[in-house]
Amino acid sequence: MSRLYFLFAFLFAFSTHIALSEEKRDGSLQDKASASNQQYEYRLLATSKTSTTQKEMNQAGEAGFRFAAVMGGDTAFGGSEVVVVMSRDGKSHKGDYQYKLLATSKTSTMQKELQEAGDEGFEYRGQTVFKTKFGGQEVVIILERDHNNPSSHYKYKLLATKKTSTMQKELSEAGDTGFEFVGLTVSKTRFGGAELVSILRQQVDR
């Protein structure tokens, strides 16, 4: 009797394992199918005026788009432009994100503006360089504020130097104090000449 009992128990456990395995496999296939059906919508913004770029980014943000990439350079018809790509998927909600664009040829000014934006809860998202009409290049930084996470604030550090050896030293010192490296550009500004510009951040709990 006991042998028969254990045989039935074994067969029940084995069949349950097979059923669960099949259910898990079917679930994985459904997840893969839904992922393959995921669609994305894109909006490309291109302008020669950084103030216009910020305005258009915020209009896109209001429509549920989120920043994806930025690049500055010469386009075939627009000349020197800042080009931004923003994306939207089925999970996006209107008005989730707000954007701030900082552009200056003076890195000392950029440090101040970065920190003011960090105090307002804006997070670094990307950077590039942009050739101005007046000569030299501007460092362009994109920042984003998530309205669903209003408690996040950031402390920023901008490092600018003409020597890579100096940048190595300054990066190491910033890293020792808890700053995370987030971006790097090389630009020839009107005031600083050819400079390496690194951005670092540190999240501040409030």
Phi and psi in degrees as GROMACS dihedral restraints (atoms count N, CA, C in turn):
[ dihedral_restraints ]
;  ai    aj    ak    al  type     phi  dphi    fc
    3     4     5     6     1   -66.3    20    10
    4     5     6     7     1   -36.7    20    10
    6     7     8     9     1   -64.1    20    10
    7     8     9    10     1   -41.9    20    10
    9    10    11    12     1   -62.6    20    10
   10    11    12    13     1   -39.6    20    10
   12    13    14    15     1   -62.3    20    10
   13    14    15    16     1   -47.5    20    10
   15    16    17    18     1   -65.5    20    10
   16    17    18    19     1   -32.5    20    10
   18    19    20    21     1   -66.1    20    10
   19    20    21    22     1   -44.4    20    10
   21    22    23    24     1   -64.2    20    10
   22    23    24    25     1   -39.7    20    10
   24    25    26    27     1   -63.3    20    10
   25    26    27    28     1   -40.8    20    10
   27    28    29    30     1   -65.2    20    10
   28    29    30    31     1   -45.2    20    10
   30    31    32    33     1   -63.9    20    10
   31    32    33    34     1   -36.7    20    10
   33    34    35    36     1   -65.8    20    10
   34    35    36    37     1   -45.7    20    10
   36    37    38    39     1   -63.6    20    10
   37    38    39    40     1   -40.2    20    10
   39    40    41    42     1   -66.3    20    10
   40    41    42    43     1   -43.6    20    10
   42    43    44    45     1   -67.0    20    10
   43    44    45    46     1   -35.4    20    10
   45    46    47    48     1   -64.6    20    10
   46    47    48    49     1   -41.4    20    10
   48    49    50    51     1   -61.8    20    10
   49    50    51    52     1   -43.0    20    10
   51    52    53    54     1   -63.6    20    10
   52    53    54    55     1   -42.6    20    10
   54    55    56    57     1   -64.1    20    10
   55    56    57    58     1   -42.8    20    10
   57    58    59    60     1   -66.1    20    10
   58    59    60    61     1   -38.0    20    10
   60    61    62    63     1   -63.6    20    10
   61    62    63    64     1   -41.9    20    10
   63    64    65    66     1   -65.8    20    10
   64    65    66    67     1   -40.2    20    10
   66    67    68    69     1   -64.2    20    10
   67    68    69    70     1   -42.2    20    10
   69    70    71    72     1   -64.8    20    10
   70    71    72    73     1   -41.3    20    10
   72    73    74    75     1   -64.3    20    10
   73    74    75    76     1   -44.0    20    10
   75    76    77    78     1   -63.2    20    10
   76    77    78    79     1   -38.6    20    10
   78    79    80    81     1   -64.6    20    10
   79    80    81    82     1   -39.8    20    10
   81    82    83    84     1   -65.0    20    10
   82    83    84    85     1   -39.7    20    10
   84    85    86    87     1   -65.2    20    10
   85    86    87    88     1   -38.2    20    10
   87    88    89    90     1   -66.4    20    10
   88    89    90    91     1   -40.5    20    10
   90    91    92    93     1   -62.1    20    10
   91    92    93    94     1   -42.1    20    10
   93    94    95    96     1   -65.8    20    10
   94    95    96    97     1   -38.9    20    10
   96    97    98    99     1   -65.1    20    10
   97    98    99   100     1   -43.1    20    10
   99   100   101   102     1   -66.9    20    10
  100   101   102   103     1   -35.4    20    10
  102   103   104   105     1   -66.6    20    10
  103   104   105   106     1   -38.9    20    10
  105   106   107   108     1   -69.3    20    10
  106   107   108   109     1   -22.8    20    10
  108   109   110   111     1   -87.8    20    10
  109   110   111   112     1    -3.1    20    10
  111   112   113   114     1   -63.9    20    10
  112   113   114   115     1   130.9    20    10
  114   115   116   117     1  -115.5    20    10
  115   116   117   118     1   149.0    20    10
  117   118   119   120     1  -125.4    20    10
  118   119   120   121     1   143.9    20    10
  120   121   122   123     1  -116.9    20    10
  121   122   123   124     1   139.1    20    10
  123   124   125   126     1  -122.4    20    10
  124   125   126   127     1   149.6    20    10
  126   127   128   129     1  -131.8    20    10
  127   128   129   130     1   124.4    20    10
  129   130   131   132     1  -104.2    20    10
  130   131   132   133     1   126.0    20    10
  132   133   134   135     1  -113.2    20    10
  133   134   135   136     1   129.8    20    10
  135   136   137   138     1  -140.0    20    10
  136   137   138   139     1   122.1    20    10
  138   139   140   141     1  -151.4    20    10
  139   140   141   142     1   154.2    20    10
  141   142   143   144     1   -91.6    20    10
  142   143   144   145     1    -1.0    20    10
  144   145   146   147     1  -120.7    20    10
  145   146   147   148     1   120.8    20    10
  147   148   149   150     1   -64.5    20    10
  148   149   150   151     1   -30.9    20    10
  150   151   152   153     1   -65.1    20    10
  151   152   153   154     1   -36.0    20    10
  153   154   155   156     1   -68.8    20    10
  154   155   156   157     1   -37.9    20    10
  156   157   158   159     1   -59.6    20    10
  157   158   159   160     1   -45.2    20    10
  159   160   161   162     1   -61.7    20    10
  160   161   162   163     1   -43.2    20    10
  162   163   164   165     1   -61.7    20    10
  163   164   165   166     1   -45.0    20    10
  165   166   167   168     1   -69.9    20    10
  166   167   168   169     1   -33.7    20    10
  168   169   170   171     1   -64.4    20    10
  169   170   171   172     1   -41.7    20    10
  171   172   173   174     1   -70.0    20    10
  172   173   174   175     1   -32.7    20    10
  174   175   176   177     1   -65.3    20    10
  175   176   177   178     1   -40.6    20    10
  177   178   179   180     1   -66.8    20    10
  178   179   180   181     1   -39.0    20    10
  180   181   182   183     1   -61.6    20    10
  181   182   183   184     1   -38.3    20    10
  183   184   185   186     1   -64.0    20    10
  184   185   186   187     1   -27.2    20    10
  186   187   188   189     1   -89.9    20    10
  187   188   189   190     1     4.5    20    10
  189   190   191   192     1    98.3    20    10
  190   191   192   193     1     4.8    20    10
  192   193   194   195     1   -85.6    20    10
  193   194   195   196     1   151.1    20    10
  195   196   197   198     1  -127.9    20    10
  196   197   198   199     1   145.4    20    10
  198   199   200   201     1   -56.7    20    10
  199   200   201   202     1   137.6    20    10
  201   202   203   204     1  -122.1    20    10
  202   203   204   205     1   -42.3    20    10
  204   205   206   207     1  -162.2    20    10
  205   206   207   208     1   156.7    20    10
  207   208   209   210     1  -140.7    20    10
  208   209   210   211     1   146.1    20    10
  210   211   212   213     1  -153.9    20    10
  211   212   213   214     1   136.5    20    10
  213   214   215   216     1  -107.8    20    10
  214   215   216   217     1   143.2    20    10
  216   217   218   219     1   169.0    20    10
  217   218   219   220     1  -174.8    20    10
  219   220   221   222     1   -91.2    20    10
  220   221   222   223     1   123.8    20    10
  222   223   224   225     1   -99.7    20    10
  223   224   225   226     1   165.3    20    10
  225   226   227   228     1   -62.1    20    10
  226   227   228   229     1   -37.6    20    10
  228   229   230   231     1  -115.2    20    10
  229   230   231   232     1   -24.1    20    10
  231   232   233   234     1   -93.5    20    10
  232   233   234   235     1    -6.7    20    10
  234   235   236   237     1    73.5    20    10
  235   236   237   238     1  -142.0    20    10
  237   238   239   240     1   -78.0    20    10
  238   239   240   241     1   118.0    20    10
  240   241   242   243     1  -136.4    20    10
  241   242   243   244     1   155.6    20    10
  243   244   245   246     1   -96.4    20    10
  244   245   246   247     1   123.4    20    10
  246   247   248   249     1  -113.4    20    10
  247   248   249   250     1   124.0    20    10
  249   250   251   252     1  -122.3    20    10
  250   251   252   253     1   135.4    20    10
  252   253   254   255     1  -110.1    20    10
  253   254   255   256     1   130.7    20    10
  255   256   257   258     1  -124.0    20    10
  256   257   258   259     1   148.4    20    10
  258   259   260   261     1  -129.4    20    10
  259   260   261   262     1   158.7    20    10
  261   262   263   264     1  -144.2    20    10
  262   263   264   265     1   135.6    20    10
  264   265   266   267     1  -122.1    20    10
  265   266   267   268     1  -172.6    20    10
  267   268   269   270     1   -68.2    20    10
  268   269   270   271     1   -16.2    20    10
  270   271   272   273     1   -92.9    20    10
  271   272   273   274     1    -4.9    20    10
  273   274   275   276     1   -71.1    20    10
  274   275   276   277     1   146.9    20    10
  276   277   278   279     1  -123.9    20    10
  277   278   279   280     1   145.6    20    10
  279   280   281   282     1   -66.5    20    10
  280   281   282   283     1   136.0    20    10
  282   283   284   285     1    77.8    20    10
  283   284   285   286     1    14.8    20    10
  285   286   287   288     1   -71.0    20    10
  286   287   288   289     1   -33.2    20    10
  288   289   290   291     1  -125.9    20    10
  289   290   291   292     1   142.7    20    10
  291   292   293   294     1  -122.2    20    10
  292   293   294   295     1   145.5    20    10
  294   295   296   297     1  -123.3    20    10
  295   296   297   298     1   148.2    20    10
  297   298   299   300     1  -132.9    20    10
  298   299   300   301     1   131.4    20    10
  300   301   302   303     1  -114.3    20    10
  301   302   303   304     1   124.2    20    10
  303   304   305   306     1  -108.2    20    10
  304   305   306   307     1   132.2    20    10
  306   307   308   309     1  -144.2    20    10
  307   308   309   310     1   123.5    20    10
  309   310   311   312     1  -158.7    20    10
  310   311   312   313     1   155.3    20    10
  312   313   314   315     1   -97.1    20    10
  313   314   315   316     1     1.0    20    10
  315   316   317   318     1  -115.1    20    10
  316   317   318   319     1   112.2    20    10
  318   319   320   321     1   -64.6    20    10
  319   320   321   322     1   -28.3    20    10
  321   322   323   324     1   -65.2    20    10
  322   323   324   325     1   -37.0    20    10
  324   325   326   327     1   -67.9    20    10
  325   326   327   328     1   -39.1    20    10
  327   328   329   330     1   -62.2    20    10
  328   329   330   331     1   -39.9    20    10
  330   331   332   333     1   -58.5    20    10
  331   332   333   334     1   -45.1    20    10
  333   334   335   336     1   -64.7    20    10
  334   335   336   337     1   -45.6    20    10
  336   337   338   339     1   -67.4    20    10
  337   338   339   340     1   -36.6    20    10
  339   340   341   342     1   -60.3    20    10
  340   341   342   343     1   -46.8    20    10
  342   343   344   345     1   -67.3    20    10
  343   344   345   346     1   -37.1    20    10
  345   346   347   348     1   -61.7    20    10
  346   347   348   349     1   -40.6    20    10
  348   349   350   351     1   -67.8    20    10
  349   350   351   352     1   -39.7    20    10
  351   352   353   354     1   -61.9    20    10
  352   353   354   355     1   -37.4    20    10
  354   355   356   357     1   -66.2    20    10
  355   356   357   358     1   -24.0    20    10
  357   358   359   360     1   -90.6    20    10
  358   359   360   361     1     0.7    20    10
  360   361   362   363     1    94.0    20    10
  361   362   363   364     1    14.0    20    10
  363   364   365   366     1   -85.7    20    10
  364   365   366   367     1   136.6    20    10
  366   367   368   369     1  -109.4    20    10
  367   368   369   370     1   138.7    20    10
  369   370   371   372     1   -60.1    20    10
  370   371   372   373     1   135.4    20    10
  372   373   374   375     1  -126.4    20    10
  373   374   375   376     1   -27.1    20    10
  375   376   377   378     1  -179.7    20    10
  376   377   378   379     1   165.8    20    10
  378   379   380   381     1  -151.9    20    10
  379   380   381   382     1   156.9    20    10
  381   382   383   384     1  -156.3    20    10
  382   383   384   385     1  -173.8    20    10
  384   385   386   387     1  -122.3    20    10
  385   386   387   388     1   152.4    20    10
  387   388   389   390     1  -140.1    20    10
  388   389   390   391     1   126.8    20    10
  390   391   392   393     1   -80.9    20    10
  391   392   393   394     1   122.6    20    10
  393   394   395   396     1   -89.1    20    10
  394   395   396   397     1   166.6    20    10
  396   397   398   399     1   -74.3    20    10
  397   398   399   400     1   -16.7    20    10
  399   400   401   402     1   -99.2    20    10
  400   401   402   403     1     4.1    20    10
  402   403   404   405     1   103.4    20    10
  403   404   405   406     1   150.3    20    10
  405   406   407   408     1    76.4    20    10
  406   407   408   409     1  -173.4    20    10
  408   409   410   411     1  -130.4    20    10
  409   410   411   412     1   150.9    20    10
  411   412   413   414     1  -104.9    20    10
  412   413   414   415     1   141.9    20    10
  414   415   416   417     1   -82.3    20    10
  415   416   417   418     1   126.1    20    10
  417   418   419   420     1  -113.7    20    10
  418   419   420   421     1   125.4    20    10
  420   421   422   423     1  -122.9    20    10
  421   422   423   424     1   132.5    20    10
  423   424   425   426     1  -102.5    20    10
  424   425   426   427     1   129.7    20    10
  426   427   428   429     1  -124.7    20    10
  427   428   429   430     1   150.1    20    10
  429   430   431   432     1  -131.6    20    10
  430   431   432   433     1   139.0    20    10
  432   433   434   435     1  -117.7    20    10
  433   434   435   436     1   124.8    20    10
  435   436   437   438     1   -91.5    20    10
  436   437   438   439     1   113.6    20    10
  438   439   440   441     1   -68.5    20    10
  439   440   441   442     1   -15.4    20    10
  441   442   443   444     1   -85.4    20    10
  442   443   444   445     1    -7.7    20    10
  444   445   446   447     1  -136.2    20    10
  445   446   447   448     1    65.2    20    10
  447   448   449   450     1   -71.6    20    10
  448   449   450   451     1   -10.7    20    10
  450   451   452   453     1   -84.8    20    10
  451   452   453   454     1    -9.5    20    10
  453   454   455   456     1   -78.8    20    10
  454   455   456   457     1   128.3    20    10
  456   457   458   459     1  -133.9    20    10
  457   458   459   460     1   156.6    20    10
  459   460   461   462     1  -135.6    20    10
  460   461   462   463     1   145.8    20    10
  462   463   464   465     1  -106.9    20    10
  463   464   465   466     1   129.8    20    10
  465   466   467   468     1  -114.5    20    10
  466   467   468   469     1   151.0    20    10
  468   469   470   471     1  -134.1    20    10
  469   470   471   472     1   125.1    20    10
  471   472   473   474     1  -108.5    20    10
  472   473   474   475     1   125.7    20    10
  474   475   476   477     1  -111.9    20    10
  475   476   477   478     1   128.7    20    10
  477   478   479   480     1  -136.2    20    10
  478   479   480   481     1   124.8    20    10
  480   481   482   483     1  -155.4    20    10
  481   482   483   484     1   158.7    20    10
  483   484   485   486     1   -91.9    20    10
  484   485   486   487     1   -10.1    20    10
  486   487   488   489     1  -116.1    20    10
  487   488   489   490     1   126.9    20    10
  489   490   491   492     1   -65.0    20    10
  490   491   492   493     1   -31.5    20    10
  492   493   494   495     1   -65.3    20    10
  493   494   495   496     1   -37.9    20    10
  495   496   497   498     1   -66.8    20    10
  496   497   498   499     1   -40.5    20    10
  498   499   500   501     1   -62.1    20    10
  499   500   501   502     1   -41.3    20    10
  501   502   503   504     1   -56.5    20    10
  502   503   504   505     1   -46.4    20    10
  504   505   506   507     1   -64.4    20    10
  505   506   507   508     1   -45.4    20    10
  507   508   509   510     1   -68.6    20    10
  508   509   510   511     1   -36.2    20    10
  510   511   512   513     1   -63.8    20    10
  511   512   513   514     1   -42.9    20    10
  513   514   515   516     1   -63.2    20    10
  514   515   516   517     1   -42.4    20    10
  516   517   518   519     1   -64.4    20    10
  517   518   519   520     1   -40.5    20    10
  519   520   521   522     1   -67.8    20    10
  520   521   522   523     1   -39.5    20    10
  522   523   524   525     1   -63.2    20    10
  523   524   525   526     1   -35.2    20    10
  525   526   527   528     1   -65.6    20    10
  526   527   528   529     1   -23.8    20    10
  528   529   530   531     1   -99.1    20    10
  529   530   531   532     1    11.1    20    10
  531   532   533   534     1    94.8    20    10
  532   533   534   535     1    12.0    20    10
  534   535   536   537     1   -86.7    20    10
  535   536   537   538     1   135.6    20    10
  537   538   539   540     1   -98.9    20    10
  538   539   540   541     1   129.3    20    10
  540   541   542   543     1   -71.1    20    10
  541   542   543   544     1   133.4    20    10
  543   544   545   546     1  -127.0    20    10
  544   545   546   547     1   -21.6    20    10
  546   547   548   549     1  -167.4    20    10
  547   548   549   550     1   156.5    20    10
  549   550   551   552     1  -145.8    20    10
  550   551   552   553     1   136.6    20    10
  552   553   554   555     1  -137.3    20    10
  553   554   555   556     1   157.9    20    10
  555   556   557   558     1  -119.4    20    10
  556   557   558   559     1   121.8    20    10
  558   559   560   561     1  -141.9    20    10
  559   560   561   562     1   154.5    20    10
  561   562   563   564     1  -106.4    20    10
  562   563   564   565     1    96.2    20    10
  564   565   566   567     1   -86.4    20    10
  565   566   567   568     1   164.4    20    10
  567   568   569   570     1   -66.1    20    10
  568   569   570   571     1   -31.2    20    10
  570   571   572   573     1  -105.0    20    10
  571   572   573   574     1   -32.7    20    10
  573   574   575   576     1  -100.7    20    10
  574   575   576   577     1    -5.7    20    10
  576   577   578   579     1    72.0    20    10
  577   578   579   580     1  -157.2    20    10
  579   580   581   582     1   -73.4    20    10
  580   581   582   583     1   117.7    20    10
  582   583   584   585     1  -128.9    20    10
  583   584   585   586     1   146.7    20    10
  585   586   587   588     1   -88.4    20    10
  586   587   588   589     1   126.7    20    10
  588   589   590   591     1  -120.9    20    10
  589   590   591   592     1   115.2    20    10
  591   592   593   594     1  -112.0    20    10
  592   593   594   595     1   142.0    20    10
  594   595   596   597     1  -115.9    20    10
  595   596   597   598     1   133.2    20    10
  597   598   599   600     1  -128.9    20    10
  598   599   600   601     1   153.7    20    10
  600   601   602   603     1  -139.5    20    10
  601   602   603   604     1   160.8    20    10
  603   604   605   606     1  -144.2    20    10
  604   605   606   607     1   124.2    20    10
  606   607   608   609     1   -75.1    20    10
  607   608   609   610     1   137.6    20    10
  609   610   611   612     1  -115.4    20    10
  610   611   612   613     1   124.2    20    10
  612   613   614   615     1   -83.8    20    10
  613   614   615   616     1   133.1    20    10
